Structure formats: structure tokens, C-alpha cells
Amino acid sequence: MTYWLFQGNPKYYRLQEAIQNFEQMSWLMTGYGQEMEVGDGVLILKAGDKAGIYAIAEIFELSKFLERQPDLSYWNDKRRLGSKPKL
């Protein structure tokens, strides 16, 4: 099993609120998506002020393009979404 570090920047995304409100979260993929496997571990890192690991998770589905973003209201800067796949 591999562990991955997913970084959330509070400038763009309300990470702490999303962690509290979602049992499963999608994640914007910018690299290495093809190397990730179901069952791999994930450490969720909050960047910026009060940076640190805020959650430990597991990949339960391979990356794909989402038609509907279930966490759209948590994005402070929706321009960052673009057309990248989400996990």
C-alpha cells in the first residue's frame, strides 16, 4: 500500500469544514492520479496558517471526471476547478 499526501489550501478551499461535513470527499487531481490505487492511504495536509495533517483517509475509487461537484460550495476560488479529474 502506498500513502499519498493531498494538500488543501484554505485560500482556495474550506478544507476543515469539508472534512467535518463529508464522510467521502472528492479531490482535485493535479498529478500522479494514474499511479493511485483503491486502498491506498491518504494524509490530508492543510497548508498556510496552522498547517498540518488534518485527516487520514483511504482511496475508495479511481480518478475520473465528475459531471457534478458535490463540494462546489466549499471552493473559495472556483476558477481553480478547471477541467482536471477528481478522485
C-alpha positions in Angstrom: 0.0 0.0 0.0 1.2 3.5 -0.8 0.4 6.7 1.1 -0.3 9.9 -0.7 -0.2 13.5 0.7 -3.1 15.6 -0.5 -2.7 19.3 0.2 -5.6 21.7 0.7 -5.0 25.4 0.6 -7.5 27.5 2.7 -7.1 30.3 0.2 -8.9 28.2 -2.4 -10.9 25.6 -0.4 -12.6 25.4 3.0 -10.9 22.2 4.0 -11.7 22.0 7.7 -15.4 22.4 7.0 -15.4 19.8 4.2 -13.6 17.3 6.5 -16.3 17.8 9.1 -19.2 17.7 6.7 -18.3 14.9 4.3 -17.8 11.2 5.0 -16.4 10.8 1.5 -14.6 13.7 -0.4 -13.6 14.1 -3.9 -10.2 15.6 -4.5 -8.8 17.7 -7.4 -6.0 15.7 -9.1 -3.0 17.6 -10.4 -0.6 14.7 -10.7 0.1 11.1 -10.0 -3.6 10.1 -10.4 -2.7 7.2 -12.7 -0.4 5.8 -10.1 -3.0 5.8 -7.3 -4.9 2.6 -6.4 -8.0 1.8 -4.4 -7.0 1.1 -0.9 -4.0 3.4 -0.9 -3.8 5.7 2.2 -4.1 9.5 2.1 -2.9 12.1 4.5 -4.8 15.4 4.2 -2.5 18.4 4.7 -3.8 21.9 5.3 -1.4 24.5 4.0 -1.0 28.0 5.2 -1.7 29.3 8.7 -2.0 26.4 11.2 -0.6 24.0 8.7 -0.6 20.3 9.4 -2.2 16.9 8.8 -5.9 17.3 9.4 -7.2 13.8 8.3 -6.2 10.3 7.4 -8.2 8.7 4.6 -8.3 5.9 2.0 -8.8 6.0 -1.7 -12.0 4.1 -2.5 -12.4 5.0 -6.2 -10.0 5.7 -9.1 -9.8 9.2 -10.6 -12.4 10.3 -13.1 -14.0 13.5 -14.4 -17.0 14.4 -12.4 -20.1 15.9 -14.0 -21.3 17.3 -10.7 -19.0 18.6 -8.0 -20.6 17.6 -4.6 -18.3 20.1 -2.8 -18.7 23.1 -5.1 -19.9 25.4 -2.2 -16.7 24.7 -0.3 -14.5 26.3 -3.0 -13.5 29.9 -2.3 -12.0 30.2 -5.8 -14.0 28.1 -8.3 -11.6 29.1 -11.2 -9.2 26.5 -9.7 -11.5 23.7 -10.6 -10.9 23.9 -14.4 -11.3 20.5 -16.1 -9.0 18.3 -14.1 -10.2 14.9 -12.9 -11.2 14.4 -9.3 -10.6 11.4 -7.2 
